[in-house]
Amino acid sequence: MAFSSNNHHTNPSAGYPAGANGVHPTASTAYPYYPNPDPSAFYYSNNPNPINPPYYQPHQNPNPRRNLFLRRLLVIFVSIFVAIGAVTLIVYLVLRPKLPEFSLTSLSVSNFTLSSASSSLSSSFDLSLSVHNPNSKMTVGYDRVLADVAVDGDPLASTYLAPFTQPKGSTTNITAKMALTGVFVDSHAVDAIHSGRGVVDLDVRVVAVVRFWSRAWRTRRHELRVFCGDVEVKFRNGTAGDGSMTGGPRQCWVGI
């Protein structure tokens, strides 16, 4: 038996329901369009809050007036320091302190006895120094004045002198007496004495603490060094007995 094709009904397509009157919806009207979702909403992101980044509260000074006071105080101290330095420099340039001038006017030796066997020396020394203050506006004060006599760099005898003060432009004469008995002398000093053939070269040295001032202005303390080197002392009997400095006064080196 045969069936007519007009009575055949087509089955609906899978996934699409049949519409009214058996008409299927078109592709454009079957389902509404939705945009793709944001991947960051489903997947891990390095930024825990990509929409709102972290906010840090800026540090605020709890007491700005205190910092302002400290800044002003620092400016005041710096200004005072600069002013004092400027005044000191100006006064120094105006007064121009000069070093005193020393000269050895006399040096005599008595009872000079050198024992070659024991390398010991006994003697007495008398010396005179002339000290001149060349400053026309400043006074010089001397304290802890130490004088000594040496041969070939080795000190033989020393003594402290009394402190003194020199007004501006003045000259002061100071004397020193010192003695030694049986003092050991190095071999090179003994050789230097024997090689002189009746003449011994002695060194006179002075160390003192000095200070310059003019009215209310004073300098800090300085160590003054005086050196009168290679002073020839001639003995009457070889290198023994009594002797005295040859020539006239000797100008000494002075430094601070």
BALOBA-1460 file (C-alpha; in Angstrom, 3 decimals):
// residues 256
<rec num="1" residu="m" x="0.000" y="0.000" z="0.000"/>
<rec num="2" residu="a" x="1.341" y="3.472" z="-0.873"/>
<rec num="3" residu="f" x="1.154" y="6.660" z="1.185"/>
<rec num="4" residu="s" x="0.902" y="10.182" z="-0.237"/>
<rec num="5" residu="s" x="3.831" y="12.605" z="0.404"/>
<rec num="6" residu="n" x="1.428" y="15.493" z="1.181"/>
<rec num="7" residu="n" x="0.408" y="13.910" z="4.435"/>
<rec num="8" residu="h" x="4.093" y="13.670" z="5.671"/>
<rec num="9" residu="h" x="5.041" y="16.046" z="8.603"/>
<rec num="10" residu="t" x="8.730" y="16.967" z="9.156"/>
<rec num="11" residu="n" x="10.009" y="16.430" z="12.703"/>
<rec num="12" residu="p" x="11.270" y="19.485" z="14.536"/>
<rec num="13" residu="s" x="15.028" y="20.077" z="14.491"/>
<rec num="14" residu="a" x="16.789" y="19.125" z="17.675"/>
<rec num="15" residu="g" x="17.335" y="22.029" z="20.069"/>
<rec num="16" residu="y" x="14.814" y="24.390" z="18.504"/>
<rec num="17" residu="p" x="11.188" y="24.183" z="19.634"/>
<rec num="18" residu="a" x="8.572" y="24.563" z="17.100"/>
<rec num="19" residu="g" x="6.801" y="27.834" z="16.921"/>
<rec num="20" residu="a" x="3.223" y="28.582" z="16.415"/>
<rec num="21" residu="n" x="1.726" y="26.903" z="13.403"/>
<rec num="22" residu="g" x="4.818" y="24.749" z="13.239"/>
<rec num="23" residu="v" x="7.059" y="27.612" z="12.077"/>
<rec num="24" residu="h" x="10.615" y="27.663" z="13.462"/>
<rec num="25" residu="p" x="12.073" y="30.962" z="14.710"/>
<rec num="26" residu="t" x="14.763" y="32.600" z="12.662"/>
<rec num="27" residu="a" x="18.347" y="32.808" z="13.891"/>
<rec num="28" residu="s" x="18.081" y="36.559" z="14.509"/>
<rec num="29" residu="t" x="15.153" y="36.341" z="16.838"/>
<rec num="30" residu="a" x="15.616" y="32.965" z="18.448"/>
<rec num="31" residu="y" x="17.871" y="34.148" z="21.392"/>
<rec num="32" residu="p" x="19.005" y="37.635" z="22.478"/>
<rec num="33" residu="y" x="22.771" y="38.530" z="22.202"/>
<rec num="34" residu="y" x="24.867" y="38.833" z="25.372"/>
<rec num="35" residu="p" x="28.413" y="40.264" z="25.374"/>
<rec num="36" residu="n" x="31.370" y="38.166" z="26.563"/>
<rec num="37" residu="p" x="31.948" y="38.432" z="30.319"/>
<rec num="38" residu="d" x="35.022" y="40.147" z="31.790"/>
<rec num="39" residu="p" x="37.724" y="37.474" z="32.278"/>
<rec num="40" residu="s" x="39.016" y="39.197" z="35.399"/>
<rec num="41" residu="a" x="35.737" y="38.390" z="37.098"/>
<rec num="42" residu="f" x="36.393" y="34.629" z="36.808"/>
<rec num="43" residu="y" x="40.163" y="34.264" z="36.692"/>
<rec num="44" residu="y" x="42.919" y="35.186" z="39.176"/>
<rec num="45" residu="s" x="44.518" y="38.609" z="38.717"/>
<rec num="46" residu="n" x="47.736" y="39.941" z="40.231"/>
<rec num="47" residu="n" x="45.895" y="43.009" z="41.375"/>
<rec num="48" residu="p" x="43.510" y="41.969" z="44.158"/>
<rec num="49" residu="n" x="41.334" y="44.979" z="43.438"/>
<rec num="50" residu="p" x="41.754" y="46.041" z="39.820"/>
<rec num="51" residu="i" x="38.912" y="48.481" z="39.911"/>
<rec num="52" residu="n" x="39.934" y="50.417" z="43.050"/>
<rec num="53" residu="p" x="43.750" y="50.495" z="43.615"/>
<rec num="54" residu="p" x="45.005" y="50.710" z="47.239"/>
<rec num="55" residu="y" x="45.030" y="54.179" z="48.767"/>
<rec num="56" residu="y" x="47.660" y="55.239" z="51.237"/>
<rec num="57" residu="q" x="46.971" y="58.035" z="53.650"/>
<rec num="58" residu="p" x="49.764" y="60.631" z="53.293"/>
<rec num="59" residu="h" x="51.791" y="61.311" z="56.433"/>
<rec num="60" residu="q" x="50.858" y="64.562" z="58.037"/>
<rec num="61" residu="n" x="53.110" y="66.387" z="60.473"/>
<rec num="62" residu="p" x="51.285" y="66.470" z="63.768"/>
<rec num="63" residu="n" x="53.105" y="69.639" z="64.878"/>
<rec num="64" residu="p" x="54.221" y="71.938" z="62.028"/>
<rec num="65" residu="r" x="54.847" y="74.836" z="64.414"/>
<rec num="66" residu="r" x="57.557" y="72.887" z="66.228"/>
<rec num="67" residu="n" x="59.445" y="72.210" z="62.977"/>
<rec num="68" residu="l" x="59.185" y="75.861" z="62.022"/>
<rec num="69" residu="f" x="60.642" y="76.853" z="65.391"/>
<rec num="70" residu="l" x="63.557" y="74.413" z="64.996"/>
<rec num="71" residu="r" x="64.340" y="75.709" z="61.509"/>
<rec num="72" residu="r" x="64.394" y="79.284" z="62.731"/>
<rec num="73" residu="l" x="66.594" y="78.325" z="65.687"/>
<rec num="74" residu="l" x="69.058" y="76.594" z="63.354"/>
<rec num="75" residu="v" x="69.203" y="79.647" z="61.095"/>
<rec num="76" residu="i" x="69.912" y="81.856" z="64.127"/>
<rec num="77" residu="f" x="72.776" y="79.637" z="65.326"/>
<rec num="78" residu="v" x="74.344" y="79.471" z="61.863"/>
<rec num="79" residu="s" x="74.081" y="83.247" z="61.491"/>
<rec num="80" residu="i" x="75.756" y="83.824" z="64.867"/>
<rec num="81" residu="f" x="78.568" y="81.398" z="64.000"/>
<rec num="82" residu="v" x="79.195" y="83.070" z="60.637"/>
<rec num="83" residu="a" x="79.146" y="86.533" z="62.235"/>
<rec num="84" residu="i" x="81.679" y="85.549" z="64.905"/>
<rec num="85" residu="g" x="83.962" y="84.005" z="62.290"/>
<rec num="86" residu="a" x="83.758" y="87.108" z="60.097"/>
<rec num="87" residu="v" x="84.537" y="89.448" z="63.010"/>
<rec num="88" residu="t" x="87.487" y="87.290" z="64.102"/>
<rec num="89" residu="l" x="88.896" y="87.251" z="60.574"/>
<rec num="90" residu="i" x="88.548" y="91.019" z="60.212"/>
<rec num="91" residu="v" x="90.247" y="91.674" z="63.560"/>
<rec num="92" residu="y" x="93.040" y="89.255" z="62.682"/>
<rec num="93" residu="l" x="93.637" y="90.955" z="59.331"/>
<rec num="94" residu="v" x="93.656" y="94.393" z="60.951"/>
<rec num="95" residu="l" x="95.962" y="93.532" z="63.864"/>
<rec num="96" residu="r" x="98.186" y="91.064" z="61.998"/>
<rec num="97" residu="p" x="99.998" y="89.420" z="64.965"/>
<rec num="98" residu="k" x="103.701" y="88.869" z="64.289"/>
<rec num="99" residu="l" x="105.977" y="86.331" z="65.916"/>
<rec num="100" residu="p" x="108.438" y="87.671" z="68.485"/>
<rec num="101" residu="e" x="112.116" y="87.909" z="67.597"/>
<rec num="102" residu="f" x="114.747" y="86.025" z="69.630"/>
<rec num="103" residu="s" x="118.501" y="86.471" z="69.548"/>
<rec num="104" residu="l" x="121.191" y="84.799" z="71.651"/>
<rec num="105" residu="t" x="123.395" y="87.532" z="73.069"/>
<rec num="106" residu="s" x="125.755" y="85.453" z="75.224"/>
<rec num="107" residu="l" x="126.575" y="81.857" z="76.146"/>
<rec num="108" residu="s" x="129.297" y="80.863" z="78.571"/>
<rec num="109" residu="v" x="130.374" y="77.430" z="79.775"/>
<rec num="110" residu="s" x="132.245" y="76.686" z="82.993"/>
<rec num="111" residu="n" x="133.771" y="73.542" z="84.501"/>
<rec num="112" residu="f" x="133.243" y="71.606" z="81.295"/>
<rec num="113" residu="t" x="134.468" y="68.083" z="82.014"/>
<rec num="114" residu="l" x="133.947" y="65.100" z="79.730"/>
<rec num="115" residu="s" x="134.914" y="61.590" z="80.805"/>
<rec num="116" residu="s" x="135.625" y="59.438" z="77.785"/>
<rec num="117" residu="a" x="135.701" y="56.241" z="79.828"/>
<rec num="118" residu="s" x="132.164" y="56.602" z="81.186"/>
<rec num="119" residu="s" x="130.818" y="59.013" z="78.528"/>
<rec num="120" residu="s" x="129.637" y="61.338" z="81.295"/>
<rec num="121" residu="l" x="129.625" y="65.126" z="81.213"/>
<rec num="122" residu="s" x="129.617" y="67.736" z="83.946"/>
<rec num="123" residu="s" x="129.293" y="71.461" z="83.246"/>
<rec num="124" residu="s" x="127.472" y="74.723" z="83.938"/>
<rec num="125" residu="f" x="125.853" y="76.991" z="81.319"/>
<rec num="126" residu="d" x="124.877" y="80.654" z="81.463"/>
<rec num="127" residu="l" x="123.022" y="82.245" z="78.585"/>
<rec num="128" residu="s" x="121.231" y="85.481" z="77.767"/>
<rec num="129" residu="l" x="118.456" y="86.013" z="75.228"/>
<rec num="130" residu="s" x="117.015" y="89.201" z="73.806"/>
<rec num="131" residu="v" x="113.292" y="88.991" z="73.005"/>
<rec num="132" residu="h" x="111.606" y="91.687" z="70.921"/>
<rec num="133" residu="n" x="107.874" y="92.140" z="70.331"/>
<rec num="134" residu="p" x="107.524" y="93.605" z="66.818"/>
<rec num="135" residu="n" x="103.756" y="94.127" z="67.107"/>
<rec num="136" residu="s" x="102.625" y="97.736" z="67.317"/>
<rec num="137" residu="k" x="99.089" y="96.872" z="68.452"/>
<rec num="138" residu="m" x="99.404" y="93.604" z="70.380"/>
<rec num="139" residu="t" x="100.856" y="92.402" z="73.673"/>
<rec num="140" residu="v" x="102.542" y="88.998" z="73.947"/>
<rec num="141" residu="g" x="102.369" y="86.800" z="77.037"/>
<rec num="142" residu="y" x="104.789" y="83.909" z="77.682"/>
<rec num="143" residu="d" x="104.053" y="80.979" z="79.962"/>
<rec num="144" residu="r" x="105.748" y="77.637" z="80.730"/>
<rec num="145" residu="v" x="109.041" y="78.804" z="79.242"/>
<rec num="146" residu="l" x="111.584" y="75.964" z="78.988"/>
<rec num="147" residu="a" x="115.178" y="76.511" z="77.832"/>
<rec num="148" residu="d" x="117.820" y="73.864" z="77.217"/>
<rec num="149" residu="v" x="121.320" y="73.399" z="75.826"/>
<rec num="150" residu="a" x="122.057" y="70.505" z="73.470"/>
<rec num="151" residu="v" x="124.983" y="69.099" z="71.549"/>
<rec num="152" residu="d" x="124.424" y="67.364" z="68.220"/>
<rec num="153" residu="g" x="120.686" y="67.200" z="68.972"/>
<rec num="154" residu="d" x="121.063" y="65.588" z="72.416"/>
<rec num="155" residu="p" x="119.883" y="67.759" z="75.339"/>
<rec num="156" residu="l" x="122.479" y="68.294" z="78.051"/>
<rec num="157" residu="a" x="120.749" y="70.552" z="80.584"/>
<rec num="158" residu="s" x="117.433" y="72.387" z="80.846"/>
<rec num="159" residu="t" x="115.581" y="74.777" z="83.129"/>
<rec num="160" residu="y" x="112.242" y="76.574" z="83.377"/>
<rec num="161" residu="l" x="112.109" y="80.365" z="83.196"/>
<rec num="162" residu="a" x="109.662" y="82.692" z="84.875"/>
<rec num="163" residu="p" x="106.602" y="83.730" z="82.827"/>
<rec num="164" residu="f" x="106.697" y="87.263" z="81.435"/>
<rec num="165" residu="t" x="104.661" y="89.701" z="79.367"/>
<rec num="166" residu="q" x="105.830" y="91.971" z="76.583"/>
<rec num="167" residu="p" x="103.944" y="95.171" z="75.757"/>
<rec num="168" residu="k" x="103.738" y="96.184" z="72.127"/>
<rec num="169" residu="g" x="107.068" y="97.136" z="70.561"/>
<rec num="170" residu="s" x="109.107" y="96.305" z="73.680"/>
<rec num="171" residu="t" x="112.328" y="94.306" z="74.149"/>
<rec num="172" residu="t" x="113.018" y="91.988" z="77.090"/>
<rec num="173" residu="n" x="116.303" y="90.400" z="78.155"/>
<rec num="174" residu="i" x="116.065" y="87.004" z="79.832"/>
<rec num="175" residu="t" x="118.805" y="84.899" z="81.388"/>
<rec num="176" residu="a" x="119.029" y="81.217" z="82.183"/>
<rec num="177" residu="k" x="121.428" y="79.189" z="84.303"/>
<rec num="178" residu="m" x="121.618" y="75.424" z="84.174"/>
<rec num="179" residu="a" x="124.053" y="72.742" z="85.258"/>
<rec num="180" residu="l" x="124.597" y="69.023" z="84.914"/>
<rec num="181" residu="t" x="126.761" y="66.575" z="86.826"/>
<rec num="182" residu="g" x="127.818" y="63.192" z="85.510"/>
<rec num="183" residu="v" x="125.148" y="63.033" z="82.808"/>
<rec num="184" residu="f" x="125.544" y="60.245" z="80.258"/>
<rec num="185" residu="v" x="126.240" y="61.454" z="76.722"/>
<rec num="186" residu="d" x="125.791" y="59.374" z="73.560"/>
<rec num="187" residu="s" x="128.894" y="58.278" z="71.706"/>
<rec num="188" residu="h" x="128.200" y="60.451" z="68.665"/>
<rec num="189" residu="a" x="127.907" y="63.492" z="70.960"/>
<rec num="190" residu="v" x="131.257" y="62.599" z="72.551"/>
<rec num="191" residu="d" x="132.812" y="62.317" z="69.095"/>
<rec num="192" residu="a" x="131.345" y="65.697" z="68.133"/>
<rec num="193" residu="i" x="132.894" y="67.312" z="71.226"/>
<rec num="194" residu="h" x="136.330" y="65.753" z="70.694"/>
<rec num="195" residu="s" x="136.416" y="66.553" z="66.983"/>
<rec num="196" residu="g" x="135.978" y="70.261" z="67.622"/>
<rec num="197" residu="r" x="139.638" y="70.843" z="68.566"/>
<rec num="198" residu="g" x="138.872" y="73.331" z="71.251"/>
<rec num="199" residu="v" x="135.522" y="74.462" z="69.754"/>
<rec num="200" residu="v" x="132.171" y="72.848" z="70.538"/>
<rec num="201" residu="d" x="128.975" y="73.587" z="68.619"/>
<rec num="202" residu="l" x="126.037" y="73.881" z="71.002"/>
<rec num="203" residu="d" x="122.320" y="74.382" z="70.367"/>
<rec num="204" residu="v" x="120.133" y="76.617" z="72.512"/>
<rec num="205" residu="r" x="116.417" y="75.843" z="72.383"/>
<rec num="206" residu="v" x="113.392" y="77.499" z="73.962"/>
<rec num="207" residu="v" x="109.805" y="76.257" z="74.099"/>
<rec num="208" residu="a" x="106.991" y="78.420" z="75.498"/>
<rec num="209" residu="v" x="103.224" y="78.815" z="75.427"/>
<rec num="210" residu="v" x="102.358" y="82.253" z="74.047"/>
<rec num="211" residu="r" x="99.229" y="84.287" z="73.581"/>
<rec num="212" residu="f" x="98.588" y="87.556" z="71.739"/>
<rec num="213" residu="w" x="95.982" y="90.098" z="72.755"/>
<rec num="214" residu="s" x="94.831" y="93.639" z="72.121"/>
<rec num="215" residu="r" x="92.308" y="95.056" z="74.571"/>
<rec num="216" residu="a" x="89.335" y="92.666" z="74.631"/>
<rec num="217" residu="w" x="90.491" y="90.548" z="71.690"/>
<rec num="218" residu="r" x="92.731" y="87.544" z="72.448"/>
<rec num="219" residu="t" x="94.119" y="84.740" z="70.355"/>
<rec num="220" residu="r" x="94.152" y="81.140" z="71.478"/>
<rec num="221" residu="r" x="97.305" y="79.744" z="73.066"/>
<rec num="222" residu="h" x="100.139" y="78.626" z="70.796"/>
<rec num="223" residu="e" x="103.309" y="76.637" z="71.378"/>
<rec num="224" residu="l" x="106.279" y="78.794" z="70.407"/>
<rec num="225" residu="r" x="109.580" y="77.137" z="69.459"/>
<rec num="226" residu="v" x="112.940" y="78.913" z="69.314"/>
<rec num="227" residu="f" x="116.117" y="77.372" z="67.924"/>
<rec num="228" residu="c" x="119.617" y="78.862" z="68.017"/>
<rec num="229" residu="g" x="121.764" y="76.246" z="66.316"/>
<rec num="230" residu="d" x="125.480" y="75.637" z="65.840"/>
<rec num="231" residu="v" x="126.624" y="78.206" z="68.372"/>
<rec num="232" residu="e" x="130.408" y="77.976" z="68.553"/>
<rec num="233" residu="v" x="131.847" y="77.869" z="72.067"/>
<rec num="234" residu="k" x="135.628" y="78.142" z="72.243"/>
<rec num="235" residu="f" x="137.489" y="76.699" z="75.216"/>
<rec num="236" residu="r" x="140.777" y="77.963" z="76.562"/>
<rec num="237" residu="n" x="142.166" y="74.499" z="77.263"/>
<rec num="238" residu="g" x="141.094" y="72.095" z="74.556"/>
<rec num="239" residu="t" x="137.551" y="70.924" z="75.231"/>
<rec num="240" residu="a" x="137.662" y="71.318" z="78.992"/>
<rec num="241" residu="g" x="137.378" y="74.050" z="81.568"/>
<rec num="242" residu="d" x="135.740" y="77.341" z="80.642"/>
<rec num="243" residu="g" x="134.541" y="78.616" z="77.291"/>
<rec num="244" residu="s" x="132.386" y="81.308" z="75.721"/>
<rec num="245" residu="m" x="130.431" y="81.990" z="72.562"/>
<rec num="246" residu="t" x="132.414" y="83.370" z="69.659"/>
<rec num="247" residu="g" x="131.240" y="86.257" z="67.532"/>
<rec num="248" residu="g" x="128.355" y="88.590" z="68.238"/>
<rec num="249" residu="p" x="124.660" y="87.944" z="68.960"/>
<rec num="250" residu="r" x="123.034" y="85.150" z="66.984"/>
<rec num="251" residu="q" x="119.585" y="85.508" z="65.446"/>
<rec num="252" residu="c" x="117.394" y="82.516" z="66.290"/>
<rec num="253" residu="w" x="114.706" y="80.753" z="64.307"/>
<rec num="254" residu="v" x="111.190" y="81.221" z="65.699"/>
<rec num="255" residu="g" x="108.105" y="79.245" z="64.762"/>
<rec num="256" residu="i" x="104.687" y="78.114" z="65.949"/>
